[in-house]
């Protein structure tokens, strides 16, 4: 079985990594999560800038640094850091525009290194653009 992870860098270039079951079994598995969002779900009007904030927990069996990637459905979205040490804070920033379709959008953050991978998703609901009169 192959799991394809489509990941976007800060410059919105898509990368694809293929992991088979054997290579996935070598990753550290934990019941605790390293990634936590202090803002897991937000609702905004189109044209607003959105900031999702994240914290990271330290775990004994996981070593720093971790590389960060974001799979994003909205262009002009980026992470404030590309690499973190455990205990660091970072944000996901996205800019919505008049042309951003109203709806629900899921952003998936991936933190990984040579022996660990973890993903966390956050949700953005974009409402119709309502210009101020």
Backbone as XML, in Angstrom:
<?xml version="1.0"?>
<chain id="A" units="angstrom">
  <residue number="1" name="UNK">
    <atom name="N" x="0.847" y="-1.169" z="0.000"/>
    <atom name="CA" x="0.000" y="0.000" z="0.000"/>
    <atom name="C" x="0.896" y="1.237" z="0.000"/>
  </residue>
  <residue number="2" name="UNK">
    <atom name="N" x="0.566" y="2.198" z="-0.795"/>
    <atom name="CA" x="1.346" y="3.420" z="-0.878"/>
    <atom name="C" x="0.487" y="4.593" z="-0.457"/>
  </residue>
  <residue number="3" name="UNK">
    <atom name="N" x="1.041" y="5.422" z="0.392"/>
    <atom name="CA" x="0.330" y="6.643" z="0.798"/>
    <atom name="C" x="0.995" y="7.817" z="0.110"/>
  </residue>
  <residue number="4" name="UNK">
    <atom name="N" x="0.241" y="8.566" z="-0.624"/>
    <atom name="CA" x="0.780" y="9.739" z="-1.292"/>
    <atom name="C" x="0.436" y="10.972" z="-0.481"/>
  </residue>
  <residue number="5" name="UNK">
    <atom name="N" x="1.442" y="11.731" z="-0.135"/>
    <atom name="CA" x="1.225" y="12.955" z="0.604"/>
    <atom name="C" x="1.553" y="14.121" z="-0.307"/>
  </residue>
  <residue number="6" name="UNK">
    <atom name="N" x="0.571" y="14.905" z="-0.643"/>
    <atom name="CA" x="0.815" y="16.097" z="-1.445"/>
    <atom name="C" x="1.010" y="17.247" z="-0.475"/>
  </residue>
  <residue number="7" name="UNK">
    <atom name="N" x="2.166" y="17.826" z="-0.495"/>
    <atom name="CA" x="2.515" y="18.853" z="0.465"/>
    <atom name="C" x="2.914" y="20.112" z="-0.272"/>
  </residue>
  <residue number="8" name="UNK">
    <atom name="N" x="2.537" y="21.247" z="0.273"/>
    <atom name="CA" x="2.856" y="22.508" z="-0.381"/>
    <atom name="C" x="3.844" y="23.271" z="0.464"/>
  </residue>
  <residue number="9" name="UNK">
    <atom name="N" x="4.879" y="23.799" z="-0.156"/>
    <atom name="CA" x="5.831" y="24.621" z="0.567"/>
    <atom name="C" x="5.301" y="26.033" z="0.650"/>
  </residue>
  <residue number="10" name="UNK">
    <atom name="N" x="6.036" y="26.871" z="1.327"/>
    <atom name="CA" x="5.613" y="28.259" z="1.504"/>
    <atom name="C" x="5.387" y="28.948" z="0.168"/>
  </residue>
  <residue number="11" name="UNK">
    <atom name="N" x="6.067" y="28.531" z="-0.863"/>
    <atom name="CA" x="5.928" y="29.143" z="-2.183"/>
    <atom name="C" x="4.910" y="28.403" z="-3.047"/>
  </residue>
  <residue number="12" name="UNK">
    <atom name="N" x="4.095" y="27.558" z="-2.437"/>
    <atom name="CA" x="2.995" y="26.871" z="-3.104"/>
    <atom name="C" x="3.448" y="25.880" z="-4.172"/>
  </residue>
  <residue number="13" name="UNK">
    <atom name="N" x="4.674" y="25.394" z="-4.068"/>
    <atom name="CA" x="5.129" y="24.368" z="-4.991"/>
    <atom name="C" x="4.750" y="23.027" z="-4.388"/>
  </residue>
  <residue number="14" name="UNK">
    <atom name="N" x="4.050" y="22.231" z="-5.175"/>
    <atom name="CA" x="3.604" y="20.944" z="-4.647"/>
    <atom name="C" x="4.712" y="19.917" z="-4.736"/>
  </residue>
  <residue number="15" name="UNK">
    <atom name="N" x="4.854" y="19.173" z="-3.669"/>
    <atom name="CA" x="5.800" y="18.065" z="-3.618"/>
    <atom name="C" x="4.999" y="16.808" z="-3.382"/>
  </residue>
  <residue number="16" name="UNK">
    <atom name="N" x="5.420" y="15.711" z="-3.913"/>
    <atom name="CA" x="4.754" y="14.447" z="-3.625"/>
    <atom name="C" x="5.794" y="13.477" z="-3.108"/>
  </residue>
  <residue number="17" name="UNK">
    <atom name="N" x="5.456" y="12.855" z="-1.998"/>
    <atom name="CA" x="6.336" y="11.835" z="-1.423"/>
    <atom name="C" x="5.552" y="10.546" z="-1.355"/>
  </residue>
  <residue number="18" name="UNK">
    <atom name="N" x="6.168" y="9.449" z="-1.729"/>
    <atom name="CA" x="5.530" y="8.144" z="-1.641"/>
    <atom name="C" x="6.155" y="7.381" z="-0.480"/>
  </residue>
  <residue number="19" name="UNK">
    <atom name="N" x="5.301" y="6.884" z="0.398"/>
    <atom name="CA" x="5.744" y="6.088" z="1.522"/>
    <atom name="C" x="5.024" y="4.751" z="1.445"/>
  </residue>
  <residue number="20" name="UNK">
    <atom name="N" x="5.769" y="3.643" z="1.547"/>
    <atom name="CA" x="5.109" y="2.350" z="1.586"/>
    <atom name="C" x="4.930" y="1.950" z="3.053"/>
  </residue>
  <residue number="21" name="UNK">
    <atom name="N" x="4.198" y="0.863" z="3.282"/>
    <atom name="CA" x="3.906" y="0.446" z="4.656"/>
    <atom name="C" x="5.166" y="0.202" z="5.464"/>
  </residue>
  <residue number="22" name="UNK">
    <atom name="N" x="6.182" y="-0.381" z="4.845"/>
    <atom name="CA" x="7.415" y="-0.691" z="5.568"/>
    <atom name="C" x="8.103" y="0.585" z="6.049"/>
  </residue>
  <residue number="23" name="UNK">
    <atom name="N" x="8.200" y="1.584" z="5.175"/>
    <atom name="CA" x="8.859" y="2.818" z="5.596"/>
    <atom name="C" x="8.009" y="3.583" z="6.608"/>
  </residue>
  <residue number="24" name="UNK">
    <atom name="N" x="6.685" y="3.520" z="6.493"/>
    <atom name="CA" x="5.825" y="4.184" z="7.474"/>
    <atom name="C" x="5.947" y="3.548" z="8.852"/>
  </residue>
  <residue number="25" name="UNK">
    <atom name="N" x="6.196" y="2.227" z="8.917"/>
    <atom name="CA" x="6.288" y="1.554" z="10.208"/>
    <atom name="C" x="7.528" y="1.992" z="10.981"/>
  </residue>
  <residue number="26" name="UNK">
    <atom name="N" x="8.518" y="2.586" z="10.310"/>
    <atom name="CA" x="9.719" y="3.035" z="11.006"/>
    <atom name="C" x="9.539" y="4.402" z="11.654"/>
  </residue>
  <residue number="27" name="UNK">
    <atom name="N" x="8.452" y="5.098" z="11.332"/>
    <atom name="CA" x="8.206" y="6.391" z="11.945"/>
    <atom name="C" x="7.771" y="6.219" z="13.394"/>
  </residue>
  <residue number="28" name="UNK">
    <atom name="N" x="8.136" y="7.192" z="14.222"/>
    <atom name="CA" x="7.739" y="7.189" z="15.624"/>
    <atom name="C" x="6.230" y="7.353" z="15.732"/>
  </residue>
  <residue number="29" name="UNK">
    <atom name="N" x="5.606" y="6.484" z="16.520"/>
    <atom name="CA" x="4.170" y="6.581" z="16.748"/>
    <atom name="C" x="3.952" y="6.988" z="18.196"/>
  </residue>
  <residue number="30" name="UNK">
    <atom name="N" x="3.037" y="7.895" z="18.406"/>
    <atom name="CA" x="2.788" y="8.394" z="19.747"/>
    <atom name="C" x="1.300" y="8.633" z="19.928"/>
  </residue>
  <residue number="31" name="UNK">
    <atom name="N" x="0.814" y="8.439" z="21.150"/>
    <atom name="CA" x="-0.579" y="8.756" z="21.429"/>
    <atom name="C" x="-0.746" y="10.242" z="21.710"/>
  </residue>
  <residue number="32" name="UNK">
    <atom name="N" x="0.346" y="10.926" z="22.017"/>
    <atom name="CA" x="0.319" y="12.370" z="22.215"/>
    <atom name="C" x="0.658" y="13.056" z="20.912"/>
  </residue>
  <residue number="33" name="UNK">
    <atom name="N" x="0.055" y="14.203" z="20.704"/>
    <atom name="CA" x="0.361" y="14.958" z="19.500"/>
    <atom name="C" x="1.376" y="16.034" z="19.805"/>
  </residue>
  <residue number="34" name="UNK">
    <atom name="N" x="2.255" y="16.261" z="18.855"/>
    <atom name="CA" x="3.218" y="17.356" z="18.970"/>
    <atom name="C" x="2.559" y="18.653" z="18.525"/>
  </residue>
  <residue number="35" name="UNK">
    <atom name="N" x="1.833" y="18.602" z="17.403"/>
    <atom name="CA" x="1.205" y="19.799" z="16.859"/>
    <atom name="C" x="-0.138" y="20.064" z="17.531"/>
  </residue>
  <residue number="36" name="UNK">
    <atom name="N" x="-0.365" y="21.306" z="17.909"/>
    <atom name="CA" x="-1.656" y="21.713" z="18.444"/>
    <atom name="C" x="-2.005" y="23.074" z="17.869"/>
  </residue>
  <residue number="37" name="UNK">
    <atom name="N" x="-3.267" y="23.232" z="17.492"/>
    <atom name="CA" x="-3.725" y="24.525" z="16.989"/>
    <atom name="C" x="-4.501" y="25.235" z="18.084"/>
  </residue>
  <residue number="38" name="UNK">
    <atom name="N" x="-4.142" y="26.482" z="18.333"/>
    <atom name="CA" x="-4.895" y="27.289" z="19.290"/>
    <atom name="C" x="-6.126" y="27.884" z="18.609"/>
  </residue>
  <residue number="39" name="UNK">
    <atom name="N" x="-6.190" y="27.770" z="17.277"/>
    <atom name="CA" x="-7.324" y="28.256" z="16.482"/>
    <atom name="C" x="-7.666" y="27.203" z="15.430"/>
  </residue>
  <residue number="40" name="UNK">
    <atom name="N" x="-8.294" y="26.073" z="15.833"/>
    <atom name="CA" x="-8.524" y="24.983" z="14.884"/>
    <atom name="C" x="-9.608" y="25.240" z="13.838"/>
  </residue>
  <residue number="41" name="UNK">
    <atom name="N" x="-10.463" y="26.237" z="14.091"/>
    <atom name="CA" x="-11.564" y="26.493" z="13.163"/>
    <atom name="C" x="-11.880" y="27.987" z="13.180"/>
  </residue>
  <residue number="42" name="UNK">
    <atom name="N" x="-11.906" y="28.610" z="11.995"/>
    <atom name="CA" x="-12.205" y="30.039" z="11.893"/>
    <atom name="C" x="-13.236" y="30.285" z="10.804"/>
  </residue>
  <residue number="43" name="UNK">
    <atom name="N" x="-14.015" y="31.369" z="10.958"/>
    <atom name="CA" x="-14.971" y="31.796" z="9.944"/>
    <atom name="C" x="-14.701" y="33.268" z="9.649"/>
  </residue>
  <residue number="44" name="UNK">
    <atom name="N" x="-14.577" y="33.607" z="8.345"/>
    <atom name="CA" x="-14.294" y="34.989" z="7.942"/>
    <atom name="C" x="-15.095" y="35.346" z="6.699"/>
  </residue>
  <residue number="45" name="UNK">
    <atom name="N" x="-15.215" y="36.632" z="6.450"/>
    <atom name="CA" x="-15.753" y="37.107" z="5.176"/>
    <atom name="C" x="-14.626" y="37.113" z="4.163"/>
  </residue>
  <residue number="46" name="UNK">
    <atom name="N" x="-14.959" y="36.885" z="2.893"/>
    <atom name="CA" x="-13.947" y="36.966" z="1.839"/>
    <atom name="C" x="-13.304" y="38.346" z="1.906"/>
  </residue>
  <residue number="47" name="UNK">
    <atom name="N" x="-12.051" y="38.446" z="1.577"/>
    <atom name="CA" x="-11.153" y="39.615" z="1.588"/>
    <atom name="C" x="-10.419" y="39.773" z="2.912"/>
  </residue>
  <residue number="48" name="UNK">
    <atom name="N" x="-10.690" y="38.927" z="3.895"/>
    <atom name="CA" x="-9.982" y="39.038" z="5.169"/>
    <atom name="C" x="-8.741" y="38.150" z="5.185"/>
  </residue>
  <residue number="49" name="UNK">
    <atom name="N" x="-7.748" y="38.582" z="5.962"/>
    <atom name="CA" x="-6.556" y="37.776" z="6.205"/>
    <atom name="C" x="-6.814" y="36.920" z="7.436"/>
  </residue>
  <residue number="50" name="UNK">
    <atom name="N" x="-6.389" y="35.666" z="7.370"/>
    <atom name="CA" x="-6.648" y="34.694" z="8.428"/>
    <atom name="C" x="-5.323" y="34.207" z="8.996"/>
  </residue>
  <residue number="51" name="UNK">
    <atom name="N" x="-5.276" y="34.083" z="10.327"/>
    <atom name="CA" x="-4.075" y="33.561" z="10.988"/>
    <atom name="C" x="-4.485" y="32.402" z="11.895"/>
  </residue>
  <residue number="52" name="UNK">
    <atom name="N" x="-3.964" y="31.219" z="11.587"/>
    <atom name="CA" x="-4.107" y="30.051" z="12.461"/>
    <atom name="C" x="-2.808" y="29.943" z="13.253"/>
  </residue>
  <residue number="53" name="UNK">
    <atom name="N" x="-2.906" y="29.854" z="14.579"/>
    <atom name="CA" x="-1.720" y="29.759" z="15.424"/>
    <atom name="C" x="-1.525" y="28.325" z="15.906"/>
  </residue>
  <residue number="54" name="UNK">
    <atom name="N" x="-0.264" y="27.916" z="15.989"/>
    <atom name="CA" x="0.085" y="26.561" z="16.404"/>
    <atom name="C" x="1.153" y="26.594" z="17.487"/>
  </residue>
  <residue number="55" name="UNK">
    <atom name="N" x="1.085" y="25.602" z="18.371"/>
    <atom name="CA" x="2.129" y="25.375" z="19.354"/>
    <atom name="C" x="2.631" y="23.948" z="19.152"/>
  </residue>
  <residue number="56" name="UNK">
    <atom name="N" x="3.807" y="23.661" z="19.687"/>
    <atom name="CA" x="4.345" y="22.301" z="19.597"/>
    <atom name="C" x="4.729" y="21.816" z="20.986"/>
  </residue>
  <residue number="57" name="UNK">
    <atom name="N" x="4.456" y="20.559" z="21.224"/>
    <atom name="CA" x="4.801" y="19.923" z="22.494"/>
    <atom name="C" x="6.109" y="19.161" z="22.340"/>
  </residue>
  <residue number="58" name="UNK">
    <atom name="N" x="6.819" y="19.020" z="23.438"/>
    <atom name="CA" x="8.039" y="18.219" z="23.441"/>
    <atom name="C" x="7.689" y="16.795" z="23.844"/>
  </residue>
  <residue number="59" name="UNK">
    <atom name="N" x="8.198" y="15.831" z="23.095"/>
    <atom name="CA" x="8.041" y="14.418" z="23.430"/>
    <atom name="C" x="9.421" y="13.784" z="23.524"/>
  </residue>
  <residue number="60" name="UNK">
    <atom name="N" x="9.589" y="12.852" z="24.460"/>
    <atom name="CA" x="10.888" y="12.222" z="24.689"/>
    <atom name="C" x="11.478" y="11.562" z="23.443"/>
  </residue>
  <residue number="61" name="UNK">
    <atom name="N" x="10.672" y="10.822" z="22.707"/>
    <atom name="CA" x="11.201" y="10.015" z="21.604"/>
    <atom name="C" x="11.298" y="10.755" z="20.278"/>
  </residue>
  <residue number="62" name="UNK">
    <atom name="N" x="10.963" y="12.030" z="20.247"/>
    <atom name="CA" x="10.989" y="12.786" z="19.002"/>
    <atom name="C" x="12.072" y="13.846" z="19.095"/>
  </residue>
  <residue number="63" name="UNK">
    <atom name="N" x="12.913" y="13.886" z="18.069"/>
    <atom name="CA" x="14.036" y="14.814" z="18.061"/>
    <atom name="C" x="13.764" y="15.987" z="17.130"/>
  </residue>
  <residue number="64" name="UNK">
    <atom name="N" x="14.272" y="17.143" z="17.511"/>
    <atom name="CA" x="14.211" y="18.337" z="16.673"/>
    <atom name="C" x="15.389" y="18.303" z="15.715"/>
  </residue>
  <residue number="65" name="UNK">
    <atom name="N" x="15.321" y="19.030" z="14.633"/>
    <atom name="CA" x="14.213" y="19.868" z="14.171"/>
    <atom name="C" x="13.212" y="19.055" z="13.354"/>
  </residue>
  <residue number="66" name="UNK">
    <atom name="N" x="12.035" y="19.662" z="13.142"/>
    <atom name="CA" x="11.004" y="19.088" z="12.283"/>
    <atom name="C" x="10.773" y="20.043" z="11.116"/>
  </residue>
  <residue number="67" name="UNK">
    <atom name="N" x="10.624" y="19.490" z="9.932"/>
    <atom name="CA" x="10.295" y="20.285" z="8.749"/>
    <atom name="C" x="8.783" y="20.443" z="8.678"/>
  </residue>
  <residue number="68" name="UNK">
    <atom name="N" x="8.338" y="21.617" z="8.275"/>
    <atom name="CA" x="6.908" y="21.898" z="8.173"/>
    <atom name="C" x="6.482" y="22.059" z="6.721"/>
  </residue>
  <residue number="69" name="UNK">
    <atom name="N" x="5.293" y="21.549" z="6.416"/>
    <atom name="CA" x="4.690" y="21.680" z="5.091"/>
    <atom name="C" x="3.209" y="21.969" z="5.284"/>
  </residue>
  <residue number="70" name="UNK">
    <atom name="N" x="2.596" y="22.631" z="4.300"/>
    <atom name="CA" x="1.158" y="22.861" z="4.356"/>
    <atom name="C" x="0.536" y="22.468" z="3.025"/>
  </residue>
  <residue number="71" name="UNK">
    <atom name="N" x="-0.541" y="21.690" z="3.096"/>
    <atom name="CA" x="-1.374" y="21.401" z="1.929"/>
    <atom name="C" x="-2.507" y="22.415" z="2.013"/>
  </residue>
  <residue number="72" name="UNK">
    <atom name="N" x="-2.577" y="23.308" z="1.035"/>
    <atom name="CA" x="-3.491" y="24.423" z="1.116"/>
    <atom name="C" x="-4.395" y="24.521" z="-0.103"/>
  </residue>
  <residue number="73" name="UNK">
    <atom name="N" x="-5.686" y="24.722" z="0.106"/>
    <atom name="CA" x="-6.608" y="24.875" z="-1.011"/>
    <atom name="C" x="-6.714" y="26.321" z="-1.508"/>
  </residue>
  <residue number="74" name="UNK">
    <atom name="N" x="-6.078" y="27.258" z="-0.804"/>
    <atom name="CA" x="-6.157" y="28.677" z="-1.174"/>
    <atom name="C" x="-4.753" y="29.203" z="-1.459"/>
  </residue>
  <residue number="75" name="UNK">
    <atom name="N" x="-4.575" y="29.789" z="-2.651"/>
    <atom name="CA" x="-3.283" y="30.378" z="-3.004"/>
    <atom name="C" x="-2.969" y="31.517" z="-2.035"/>
  </residue>
  <residue number="76" name="UNK">
    <atom name="N" x="-1.708" y="31.875" z="-1.938"/>
    <atom name="CA" x="-1.232" y="32.936" z="-1.049"/>
    <atom name="C" x="-1.322" y="32.558" z="0.424"/>
  </residue>
  <residue number="77" name="UNK">
    <atom name="N" x="-1.301" y="31.271" z="0.721"/>
    <atom name="CA" x="-1.261" y="30.787" z="2.101"/>
    <atom name="C" x="0.162" y="30.312" z="2.380"/>
  </residue>
  <residue number="78" name="UNK">
    <atom name="N" x="0.651" y="30.573" z="3.581"/>
    <atom name="CA" x="2.023" y="30.164" z="3.894"/>
    <atom name="C" x="2.202" y="29.979" z="5.395"/>
  </residue>
  <residue number="79" name="UNK">
    <atom name="N" x="3.242" y="29.219" z="5.738"/>
    <atom name="CA" x="3.630" y="29.022" z="7.129"/>
    <atom name="C" x="4.690" y="30.050" z="7.494"/>
  </residue>
  <residue number="80" name="UNK">
    <atom name="N" x="4.673" y="30.524" z="8.731"/>
    <atom name="CA" x="5.662" y="31.511" z="9.157"/>
    <atom name="C" x="7.033" y="30.886" z="9.395"/>
  </residue>
  <residue number="81" name="UNK">
    <atom name="N" x="7.092" y="29.559" z="9.512"/>
    <atom name="CA" x="8.368" y="28.849" z="9.653"/>
    <atom name="C" x="8.352" y="27.623" z="8.758"/>
  </residue>
  <residue number="82" name="UNK">
    <atom name="N" x="9.509" y="27.279" z="8.212"/>
    <atom name="CA" x="9.644" y="26.061" z="7.412"/>
    <atom name="C" x="10.200" y="24.916" z="8.245"/>
  </residue>
  <residue number="83" name="UNK">
    <atom name="N" x="10.841" y="25.252" z="9.370"/>
    <atom name="CA" x="11.429" y="24.246" z="10.249"/>
    <atom name="C" x="11.258" y="24.733" z="11.685"/>
  </residue>
  <residue number="84" name="UNK">
    <atom name="N" x="10.963" y="23.796" z="12.581"/>
    <atom name="CA" x="10.762" y="24.141" z="13.987"/>
    <atom name="C" x="11.523" y="23.199" z="14.894"/>
  </residue>
  <residue number="85" name="UNK">
    <atom name="N" x="11.786" y="23.680" z="16.094"/>
    <atom name="CA" x="12.247" y="22.833" z="17.180"/>
    <atom name="C" x="11.039" y="22.593" z="18.081"/>
  </residue>
  <residue number="86" name="UNK">
    <atom name="N" x="11.016" y="21.482" z="18.762"/>
    <atom name="CA" x="9.908" y="21.188" z="19.656"/>
    <atom name="C" x="9.805" y="22.287" z="20.704"/>
  </residue>
  <residue number="87" name="UNK">
    <atom name="N" x="8.595" y="22.740" z="20.961"/>
    <atom name="CA" x="8.366" y="23.847" z="21.881"/>
    <atom name="C" x="8.145" y="25.176" z="21.159"/>
  </residue>
  <residue number="88" name="UNK">
    <atom name="N" x="8.447" y="25.225" z="19.855"/>
    <atom name="CA" x="8.269" y="26.452" z="19.069"/>
    <atom name="C" x="6.798" y="26.727" z="18.769"/>
  </residue>
  <residue number="89" name="UNK">
    <atom name="N" x="6.528" y="27.966" z="18.418"/>
    <atom name="CA" x="5.223" y="28.415" z="17.943"/>
    <atom name="C" x="5.376" y="28.818" z="16.485"/>
  </residue>
  <residue number="90" name="UNK">
    <atom name="N" x="4.306" y="28.671" z="15.702"/>
    <atom name="CA" x="4.305" y="29.131" z="14.322"/>
    <atom name="C" x="2.872" y="29.385" z="13.898"/>
  </residue>
  <residue number="91" name="UNK">
    <atom name="N" x="2.702" y="29.989" z="12.724"/>
    <atom name="CA" x="1.358" y="30.324" z="12.239"/>
    <atom name="C" x="1.206" y="29.948" z="10.774"/>
  </residue>
  <residue number="92" name="UNK">
    <atom name="N" x="-0.041" y="29.768" z="10.390"/>
    <atom name="CA" x="-0.436" y="29.623" z="8.995"/>
    <atom name="C" x="-1.216" y="30.887" z="8.661"/>
  </residue>
  <residue number="93" name="UNK">
    <atom name="N" x="-0.785" y="31.581" z="7.623"/>
    <atom name="CA" x="-1.444" y="32.816" z="7.209"/>
    <atom name="C" x="-2.017" y="32.615" z="5.820"/>
  </residue>
  <residue number="94" name="UNK">
    <atom name="N" x="-3.264" y="33.006" z="5.646"/>
    <atom name="CA" x="-3.893" y="32.925" z="4.326"/>
    <atom name="C" x="-4.655" y="34.215" z="4.071"/>
  </residue>
  <residue number="95" name="UNK">
    <atom name="N" x="-4.608" y="34.651" z="2.828"/>
    <atom name="CA" x="-5.293" y="35.868" z="2.419"/>
    <atom name="C" x="-6.459" y="35.484" z="1.516"/>
  </residue>
  <residue number="96" name="UNK">
    <atom name="N" x="-7.657" y="35.844" z="1.928"/>
    <atom name="CA" x="-8.808" y="35.595" z="1.067"/>
    <atom name="C" x="-9.080" y="36.874" z="0.262"/>
  </residue>
  <residue number="97" name="UNK">
    <atom name="N" x="-9.726" y="36.705" z="-0.873"/>
    <atom name="CA" x="-9.986" y="37.807" z="-1.797"/>
    <atom name="C" x="-11.459" y="37.799" z="-2.190"/>
  </residue>
  <residue number="98" name="UNK">
    <atom name="N" x="-11.881" y="38.829" z="-2.905"/>
    <atom name="CA" x="-13.261" y="38.870" z="-3.406"/>
    <atom name="C" x="-13.585" y="37.624" z="-4.216"/>
  </residue>
  <residue number="99" name="UNK">
    <atom name="N" x="-12.578" y="37.125" z="-4.937"/>
    <atom name="CA" x="-12.779" y="35.966" z="-5.805"/>
    <atom name="C" x="-12.753" y="34.630" z="-5.056"/>
  </residue>
  <residue number="100" name="UNK">
    <atom name="N" x="-12.417" y="34.639" z="-3.762"/>
    <atom name="CA" x="-12.409" y="33.393" z="-2.981"/>
    <atom name="C" x="-13.848" y="32.906" z="-2.833"/>
  </residue>
  <residue number="101" name="UNK">
    <atom name="N" x="-14.092" y="31.703" z="-3.313"/>
    <atom name="CA" x="-15.439" y="31.127" z="-3.265"/>
    <atom name="C" x="-15.865" y="30.890" z="-1.824"/>
  </residue>
  <residue number="102" name="UNK">
    <atom name="N" x="-17.104" y="31.251" z="-1.473"/>
    <atom name="CA" x="-17.604" y="30.913" z="-0.141"/>
    <atom name="C" x="-17.604" y="29.382" z="0.032"/>
  </residue>
  <residue number="103" name="UNK">
    <atom name="N" x="-17.289" y="28.930" z="1.229"/>
    <atom name="CA" x="-17.284" y="27.497" z="1.492"/>
    <atom name="C" x="-16.327" y="27.132" z="2.602"/>
  </residue>
  <residue number="104" name="UNK">
    <atom name="N" x="-16.149" y="25.833" z="2.792"/>
    <atom name="CA" x="-15.271" y="25.307" z="3.837"/>
    <atom name="C" x="-13.975" y="24.833" z="3.191"/>
  </residue>
  <residue number="105" name="UNK">
    <atom name="N" x="-12.862" y="25.189" z="3.816"/>
    <atom name="CA" x="-11.536" y="24.842" z="3.317"/>
    <atom name="C" x="-10.757" y="24.157" z="4.438"/>
  </residue>
  <residue number="106" name="UNK">
    <atom name="N" x="-10.069" y="23.074" z="4.096"/>
    <atom name="CA" x="-9.252" y="22.337" z="5.052"/>
    <atom name="C" x="-7.780" y="22.536" z="4.691"/>
  </residue>
  <residue number="107" name="UNK">
    <atom name="N" x="-6.982" y="22.928" z="5.674"/>
    <atom name="CA" x="-5.538" y="23.079" z="5.525"/>
    <atom name="C" x="-4.889" y="21.995" z="6.376"/>
  </residue>
  <residue number="108" name="UNK">
    <atom name="N" x="-3.929" y="21.270" z="5.811"/>
    <atom name="CA" x="-3.268" y="20.206" z="6.566"/>
    <atom name="C" x="-1.800" y="20.544" z="6.742"/>
  </residue>
  <residue number="109" name="UNK">
    <atom name="N" x="-1.376" y="20.622" z="7.996"/>
    <atom name="CA" x="0.013" y="20.894" z="8.351"/>
    <atom name="C" x="0.694" y="19.554" z="8.604"/>
  </residue>
  <residue number="110" name="UNK">
    <atom name="N" x="1.867" y="19.375" z="8.034"/>
    <atom name="CA" x="2.659" y="18.169" z="8.264"/>
    <atom name="C" x="3.988" y="18.569" z="8.882"/>
  </residue>
  <residue number="111" name="UNK">
    <atom name="N" x="4.346" y="17.911" z="9.978"/>
    <atom name="CA" x="5.653" y="18.082" z="10.617"/>
    <atom name="C" x="6.373" y="16.749" z="10.494"/>
  </residue>
  <residue number="112" name="UNK">
    <atom name="N" x="7.615" y="16.784" z="10.008"/>
    <atom name="CA" x="8.327" y="15.513" z="9.830"/>
    <atom name="C" x="9.836" y="15.706" z="9.915"/>
  </residue>
  <residue number="113" name="UNK">
    <atom name="N" x="10.500" y="14.601" z="10.218"/>
    <atom name="CA" x="11.949" y="14.488" z="10.087"/>
    <atom name="C" x="12.238" y="13.058" z="9.657"/>
  </residue>
  <residue number="114" name="UNK">
    <atom name="N" x="13.464" y="12.607" z="9.778"/>
    <atom name="CA" x="13.824" y="11.282" z="9.250"/>
    <atom name="C" x="13.113" y="10.115" z="9.930"/>
  </residue>
  <residue number="115" name="UNK">
    <atom name="N" x="12.590" y="10.291" z="11.162"/>
    <atom name="CA" x="11.924" y="9.161" z="11.828"/>
    <atom name="C" x="10.581" y="9.526" z="12.467"/>
  </residue>
  <residue number="116" name="UNK">
    <atom name="N" x="9.979" y="10.622" z="12.052"/>
    <atom name="CA" x="8.725" y="11.050" z="12.644"/>
    <atom name="C" x="7.906" y="11.803" z="11.605"/>
  </residue>
  <residue number="117" name="UNK">
    <atom name="N" x="6.591" y="11.584" z="11.638"/>
    <atom name="CA" x="5.680" y="12.366" z="10.803"/>
    <atom name="C" x="4.362" y="12.518" z="11.552"/>
  </residue>
  <residue number="118" name="UNK">
    <atom name="N" x="3.803" y="13.729" z="11.501"/>
    <atom name="CA" x="2.516" y="13.989" z="12.133"/>
    <atom name="C" x="1.786" y="15.033" z="11.303"/>
  </residue>
  <residue number="119" name="UNK">
    <atom name="N" x="0.468" y="14.887" z="11.216"/>
    <atom name="CA" x="-0.352" y="15.846" z="10.488"/>
    <atom name="C" x="-1.452" y="16.374" z="11.389"/>
  </residue>
  <residue number="120" name="UNK">
    <atom name="N" x="-1.840" y="17.622" z="11.130"/>
    <atom name="CA" x="-2.931" y="18.263" z="11.846"/>
    <atom name="C" x="-3.676" y="19.143" z="10.848"/>
  </residue>
  <residue number="121" name="UNK">
    <atom name="N" x="-4.991" y="19.060" z="10.852"/>
    <atom name="CA" x="-5.796" y="19.870" z="9.937"/>
    <atom name="C" x="-6.558" y="20.944" z="10.697"/>
  </residue>
  <residue number="122" name="UNK">
    <atom name="N" x="-6.723" y="22.091" z="10.031"/>
    <atom name="CA" x="-7.539" y="23.180" z="10.546"/>
    <atom name="C" x="-8.555" y="23.544" z="9.470"/>
  </residue>
  <residue number="123" name="UNK">
    <atom name="N" x="-9.676" y="24.137" z="9.908"/>
    <atom name="CA" x="-10.767" y="24.409" z="8.975"/>
    <atom name="C" x="-11.057" y="25.905" z="8.905"/>
  </residue>
  <residue number="124" name="UNK">
    <atom name="N" x="-11.237" y="26.389" z="7.679"/>
    <atom name="CA" x="-11.614" y="27.778" z="7.436"/>
    <atom name="C" x="-12.940" y="27.797" z="6.687"/>
  </residue>
  <residue number="125" name="UNK">
    <atom name="N" x="-13.897" y="28.557" z="7.209"/>
    <atom name="CA" x="-15.150" y="28.788" z="6.504"/>
    <atom name="C" x="-15.119" y="30.216" z="5.976"/>
  </residue>
  <residue number="126" name="UNK">
    <atom name="N" x="-15.265" y="30.363" z="4.662"/>
    <atom name="CA" x="-15.265" y="31.681" z="4.032"/>
    <atom name="C" x="-16.704" y="32.026" z="3.654"/>
  </residue>
  <residue number="127" name="UNK">
    <atom name="N" x="-17.143" y="33.176" z="4.136"/>
    <atom name="CA" x="-18.481" y="33.669" z="3.815"/>
    <atom name="C" x="-18.390" y="34.614" z="2.615"/>
  </residue>
  <residue number="128" name="UNK">
    <atom name="N" x="-19.511" y="34.976" z="2.053"/>
    <atom name="CA" x="-19.553" y="35.884" z="0.918"/>
    <atom name="C" x="-18.968" y="37.230" z="1.293"/>
  </residue>
  <residue number="129" name="UNK">
    <atom name="N" x="-18.283" y="37.847" z="0.337"/>
    <atom name="CA" x="-17.719" y="39.192" z="0.549"/>
    <atom name="C" x="-18.855" y="40.188" z="0.706"/>
  </residue>
  <residue number="130" name="UNK">
    <atom name="N" x="-18.869" y="40.931" z="1.822"/>
    <atom name="CA" x="-19.870" y="41.965" z="2.091"/>
    <atom name="C" x="-19.167" y="43.296" z="2.272"/>
  </residue>
  <residue number="131" name="UNK">
    <atom name="N" x="-19.058" y="44.112" z="1.199"/>
    <atom name="CA" x="-18.367" y="45.381" z="1.358"/>
    <atom name="C" x="-19.116" y="46.318" z="2.300"/>
  </residue>
  <residue number="132" name="UNK">
    <atom name="N" x="-18.349" y="47.082" z="3.038"/>
    <atom name="CA" x="-18.947" y="48.047" z="3.959"/>
    <atom name="C" x="-19.509" y="49.219" z="3.165"/>
  </residue>
  <residue number="133" name="UNK">
    <atom name="N" x="-20.727" y="49.617" z="3.481"/>
    <atom name="CA" x="-21.355" y="50.731" z="2.762"/>
    <atom name="C" x="-20.834" y="52.053" z="3.222"/>
  </residue>
</chain>
